[in-house]
């Protein structure tokens, strides 16, 4: 899938440089505004964001405590061993964030912990002071407490090794508080998955559905009408609709329909030849049986 990055003119005018994307991210998952975890988001009065075709434009007005934009999205791929942010904007870039349960046991006080990844600290991710005692006790840095955002830090691979049952809950980023900046977060990457922000509507694939109606005329003529339903707005076609018709046990027709198509078949029988049976199957499942008694007056 190709993506187009749309950077606001104000950002381009600043002559800003993009942060290097995280390597090896091969699976793209699109994140729309409706996907955000609103209970975790923290957007204050001096912080603003707008979703773009590819990325989210983020801006803080000043260096006050109200200058903050933090957005989060669900992560279900397990605890990652690498991560980073793709940022096109001012320095410093927002910090990437990983929210996790330290032991994958709900309700025991270890449920909410946050690791922050900032480029100034290289591959090290530091643990926030509001995190649980269990997470802090697993600190990969040991007695080394300086120069990495907090006294608890290490690479994501080290954190995973230290907390083998930890479960990733959400990913995200935070610009601020107290930082004036502007730019576009294209994506937050964890392992081989790139979570790309976008405002383009999700493409929904829907298999073709439909129905058949029948009429018997003059007691010797069977008329069948096959109607494939039109697709709802905002969807694309998946599997086509397959029809088969058997007359007196012998297959006489097999065809497919795309959404919105109408097809008609007519089967005439000679009078006074007894009762004939027409069986219609949709995608291999019997839909209707039409009996034509040619002996009736």
RAHUQUI-V872910 format. One record per residue. N is the residue number from 0. RES is the residue in one letter. OMEGA is omega in radians with two decimals (* if undefined). NEAR is the number of other ideal C-beta (glycine too) atoms within 10 Angstrom. D_LAST is the distance of its C-alpha to the last C-alpha in Angstrom with 2 decimals. Layout:
N&RES&OMEGA&NEAR&D_LAST + N&RES&OMEGA&NEAR&D_LAST
//
This chain:
0&X&3.10&5&64.01 + 1&X&-3.11&4&66.49 + 2&X&3.10&16&68.18 + 3&X&3.12&10&70.14 + 4&X&3.11&15&73.17 + 5&X&-3.12&14&73.83 + 6&X&-3.13&18&77.45 + 7&X&-3.11&18&78.60 + 8&X&-3.13&7&81.10 + 9&X&3.14&12&83.71 + 10&X&3.13&18&83.65 + 11&X&-3.10&10&83.93 + 12&X&-3.14&8&86.85 + 13&X&-3.13&13&88.74 + 14&X&-3.02&6&88.72 + 15&X&-3.05&19&87.36 + 16&X&-3.14&11&86.61 + 17&X&3.00&15&83.64 + 18&X&-3.11&20&84.26 + 19&X&3.10&10&83.29 + 20&X&3.06&15&79.81 + 21&X&-3.06&21&79.65 + 22&X&2.96&9&79.25 + 23&X&3.09&11&76.29 + 24&X&-3.02&21&73.70 + 25&X&3.12&8&70.50 + 26&X&-3.13&11&67.69 + 27&X&2.99&14&67.00 + 28&X&-3.09&16&65.71 + 29&X&3.14&18&65.34 + 30&X&3.09&21&66.81 + 31&X&-3.07&14&65.66 + 32&X&-3.13&14&67.25 + 33&X&-3.13&8&64.53 + 34&X&-3.06&15&65.48 + 35&X&3.10&21&69.08 + 36&X&-3.00&16&70.39 + 37&X&-3.13&9&71.51 + 38&X&-3.13&7&73.51 + 39&X&-3.08&18&75.78 + 40&X&3.11&15&76.08 + 41&X&3.13&14&79.42 + 42&X&-3.04&15&79.56 + 43&X&-2.95&17&82.56 + 44&X&3.12&11&83.56 + 45&X&3.09&20&85.35 + 46&X&-3.06&23&82.58 + 47&X&3.04&15&79.48 + 48&X&3.09&20&76.56 + 49&X&3.08&13&73.62 + 50&X&3.14&18&70.85 + 51&X&3.11&20&70.53 + 52&X&3.04&12&68.10 + 53&X&-3.12&20&70.15 + 54&X&3.07&26&72.76 + 55&X&3.13&23&74.03 + 56&X&-3.07&22&76.90 + 57&X&3.13&28&79.56 + 58&X&2.96&21&82.61 + 59&X&-2.97&25&85.40 + 60&X&-3.01&14&87.66 + 61&X&-3.13&13&90.97 + 62&X&-3.14&14&92.75 + 63&X&3.10&16&92.34 + 64&X&3.10&12&90.71 + 65&X&-3.13&15&87.68 + 66&X&-3.11&22&87.16 + 67&X&2.97&19&84.47 + 68&X&3.07&26&80.91 + 69&X&-3.11&22&79.48 + 70&X&-3.07&28&75.77 + 71&X&3.13&25&73.96 + 72&X&-3.12&19&70.63 + 73&X&3.03&16&69.12 + 74&X&-3.07&25&70.13 + 75&X&-3.05&10&68.12 + 76&X&-3.09&14&69.38 + 77&X&-3.11&12&72.22 + 78&X&-3.05&23&75.91 + 79&X&3.08&21&76.86 + 80&X&3.06&14&79.96 + 81&X&3.14&18&80.43 + 82&X&3.13&24&79.66 + 83&X&-3.07&23&80.67 + 84&X&3.04&23&79.84 + 85&X&-2.98&25&79.11 + 86&X&3.05&30&81.10 + 87&X&-3.07&20&81.91 + 88&X&-3.05&24&84.58 + 89&X&3.07&20&87.97 + 90&X&0.09&13&90.17 + 91&X&3.07&14&89.89 + 92&X&3.02&22&86.20 + 93&X&3.05&28&84.20 + 94&X&2.99&24&84.31 + 95&X&-3.08&26&81.22 + 96&X&3.08&24&80.41 + 97&X&3.11&25&78.76 + 98&X&-3.06&21&77.95 + 99&X&2.99&26&77.69 + 100&X&-2.99&22&77.78 + 101&X&-3.08&26&80.84 + 102&X&3.14&19&79.47 + 103&X&3.02&16&75.71 + 104&X&-3.05&13&76.26 + 105&X&2.98&9&75.11 + 106&X&-3.12&6&77.32 + 107&X&3.09&11&80.64 + 108&X&3.13&11&82.42 + 109&X&-2.95&21&81.82 + 110&X&-2.98&17&78.56 + 111&X&3.11&17&79.86 + 112&X&-3.08&24&82.08 + 113&X&2.98&24&82.46 + 114&X&-3.10&29&83.78 + 115&X&3.10&21&84.87 + 116&X&3.13&25&85.10 + 117&X&-3.04&20&87.44 + 118&X&-3.12&17&88.54 + 119&X&-3.13&12&92.20 + 120&X&3.11&15&92.02 + 121&X&-3.12&10&90.38 + 122&X&-3.13&14&87.94 + 123&X&3.04&21&89.20 + 124&X&-3.10&28&87.05 + 125&X&-3.09&23&88.93 + 126&X&-3.14&26&87.84 + 127&X&-3.10&17&88.06 + 128&X&3.13&10&90.46 + 129&X&-3.14&8&87.68 + 130&X&-3.01&20&86.06 + 131&X&3.10&18&86.32 + 132&X&3.12&10&89.30 + 133&X&3.12&17&87.20 + 134&X&3.14&24&86.42 + 135&X&-3.12&16&90.06 + 136&X&-3.14&11&91.30 + 137&X&-3.08&21&89.30 + 138&X&-3.13&20&91.23 + 139&X&-3.06&20&91.41 + 140&X&3.12&18&94.62 + 141&X&-3.09&8&96.67 + 142&X&3.11&6&100.04 + 143&X&-3.00&12&99.57 + 144&X&-2.99&12&98.85 + 145&X&2.90&8&99.70 + 146&X&-3.11&12&98.28 + 147&X&3.04&20&94.54 + 148&X&3.03&18&93.25 + 149&X&-3.11&18&93.87 + 150&X&3.13&16&95.66 + 151&X&-3.05&24&92.40 + 152&X&3.11&23&90.99 + 153&X&3.07&23&89.72 + 154&X&3.11&17&87.02 + 155&X&3.09&23&83.43 + 156&X&3.11&14&83.59 + 157&X&3.10&18&86.68 + 158&X&3.13&27&85.06 + 159&X&3.11&18&82.04 + 160&X&-3.13&13&84.38 + 161&X&-3.13&15&86.34 + 162&X&-2.99&22&83.23 + 163&X&3.13&10&80.85 + 164&X&-3.12&11&78.35 + 165&X&-3.12&23&78.35 + 166&X&3.07&17&75.03 + 167&X&-3.14&23&74.55 + 168&X&-3.07&21&72.91 + 169&X&3.00&20&73.30 + 170&X&3.12&26&74.90 + 171&X&3.12&26&76.32 + 172&X&3.10&26&79.36 + 173&X&2.98&22&82.06 + 174&X&-3.08&27&84.23 + 175&X&0.14&25&87.13 + 176&X&3.08&18&88.31 + 177&X&3.12&13&91.47 + 178&X&3.03&19&90.51 + 179&X&-3.10&15&89.90 + 180&X&3.13&21&87.46 + 181&X&3.10&18&84.43 + 182&X&-3.12&26&82.01 + 183&X&2.95&23&78.59 + 184&X&3.10&27&77.47 + 185&X&-3.03&26&74.94 + 186&X&2.89&28&74.28 + 187&X&-3.05&30&75.63 + 188&X&3.02&25&75.44 + 189&X&-3.10&25&75.49 + 190&X&-3.13&20&75.63 + 191&X&3.12&14&73.01 + 192&X&3.09&22&70.93 + 193&X&3.12&22&71.50 + 194&X&-3.01&24&70.36 + 195&X&3.12&22&69.99 + 196&X&-3.14&28&69.89 + 197&X&3.01&23&67.42 + 198&X&3.11&15&65.77 + 199&X&-3.12&13&62.78 + 200&X&3.10&8&59.47 + 201&X&3.09&11&58.11 + 202&X&-3.13&9&55.32 + 203&X&3.11&12&52.34 + 204&X&-3.11&10&49.88 + 205&X&3.07&15&46.26 + 206&X&-3.10&12&43.53 + 207&X&3.05&21&40.32 + 208&X&-3.13&15&37.56 + 209&X&-3.08&20&34.00 + 210&X&3.10&13&30.40 + 211&X&3.04&18&26.86 + 212&X&-3.09&10&23.81 + 213&X&3.05&17&20.18 + 214&X&3.03&11&16.97 + 215&X&-3.07&19&13.42 + 216&X&3.07&11&11.96 + 217&X&3.05&9&8.73 + 218&X&3.08&13&7.68 + 219&X&-3.06&19&10.20 + 220&X&3.11&14&13.37 + 221&X&3.12&21&15.95 + 222&X&-3.13&15&18.89 + 223&X&3.07&20&22.10 + 224&X&-3.13&13&25.20 + 225&X&-3.08&22&28.49 + 226&X&3.06&17&31.32 + 227&X&-3.09&21&34.90 + 228&X&3.01&15&37.07 + 229&X&3.14&13&40.14 + 230&X&3.04&19&43.45 + 231&X&3.11&9&45.58 + 232&X&3.09&6&48.77 + 233&X&3.12&10&51.63 + 234&X&3.03&14&49.66 + 235&X&-3.04&10&49.21 + 236&X&3.02&14&46.32 + 237&X&-3.11&12&46.51 + 238&X&3.08&11&43.89 + 239&X&3.12&15&40.83 + 240&X&-3.11&21&37.29 + 241&X&3.13&14&35.61 + 242&X&2.96&21&31.85 + 243&X&-3.13&17&30.21 + 244&X&3.03&21&26.57 + 245&X&3.08&17&25.30 + 246&X&-3.11&18&22.00 + 247&X&3.06&13&21.45 + 248&X&-3.13&7&25.17 + 249&X&3.13&7&26.50 + 250&X&-3.10&11&28.21 + 251&X&-3.11&12&26.98 + 252&X&2.97&15&28.94 + 253&X&-3.10&11&32.13 + 254&X&3.12&14&33.85 + 255&X&3.07&14&36.25 + 256&X&2.93&20&36.48 + 257&X&-3.11&11&39.59 + 258&X&3.06&20&39.88 + 259&X&-3.11&13&38.02 + 260&X&3.08&17&35.68 + 261&X&3.12&10&31.96 + 262&X&-3.13&16&29.74 + 263&X&3.05&9&26.08 + 264&X&3.11&19&23.91 + 265&X&3.12&10&20.51 + 266&X&3.07&20&18.60 + 267&X&3.09&13&15.91 + 268&X&3.09&20&14.11 + 269&X&3.14&9&12.95 + 270&X&3.07&12&9.40 + 271&X&3.06&9&9.25 + 272&X&3.08&12&12.49 + 273&X&-3.11&11&12.03 + 274&X&3.12&12&12.98 + 275&X&-3.08&18&15.50 + 276&X&3.09&13&18.24 + 277&X&-3.10&21&20.27 + 278&X&-3.13&16&23.66 + 279&X&3.07&19&26.04 + 280&X&3.08&17&29.77 + 281&X&-3.09&18&32.44 + 282&X&3.08&16&35.95 + 283&X&-3.10&7&34.85 + 284&X&-3.12&6&33.35 + 285&X&-3.12&11&29.67 + 286&X&-3.08&16&28.22 + 287&X&3.03&14&24.47 + 288&X&-3.13&11&21.62 + 289&X&3.10&19&18.19 + 290&X&-3.12&10&15.30 + 291&X&3.13&22&12.25 + 292&X&-3.07&13&9.51 + 293&X&-3.13&18&8.04 + 294&X&3.12&11&6.44 + 295&X&-3.13&12&3.77 + 296&X&*&4&0.00
//
